[in-house]
Amino acid sequence: MEARDKQVLRSLRLELGAEVLVEGLVLQYLYQEGILTENHVQEINAQTTGLRKTMLLLDILPSRGPKAFDAFLDSLQEFPWVREKLKKARKEAMTDLPAGLFGGCEVASLFNAFEIWLIS
């Protein structure tokens, strides 16, 4: 998952937790798409409250690969207001990213490559 998407999930963590997102088809969709394993689903379902289930899902998602955020958005068919809030936060994060969030090394490499191109 991209750093920007991780930050979106982190910044909306409490709001997402309040929505009890794990009820319904969210977990099953994420399992179907290979984002969650069977063990993940069992571990999440073993939690005692909807809040704990959602928080565990939010803890697991960032480590589940580059398609996890988009699959999570797709899984939120029953929660269109949450999906829109996440999309809006993601779009704002894209426009608000300072250069440093691209990774100092990557930005420095781009500048170095540009300087080499100018010199050539």
Buried (B, 14 or more C-beta within 10 A) or exposed (E): BBEBBBBBBEEBBEEBBEBBBBEBEBBEBBBEBEBBEEEBBEBBEEBEEBBBBBBBBBEBBBEBEEEBBBBBBBBBEEBEEBBEBBEEBBEEBEEEEEEEEEEEEEBEEEEEEEEEEEEE
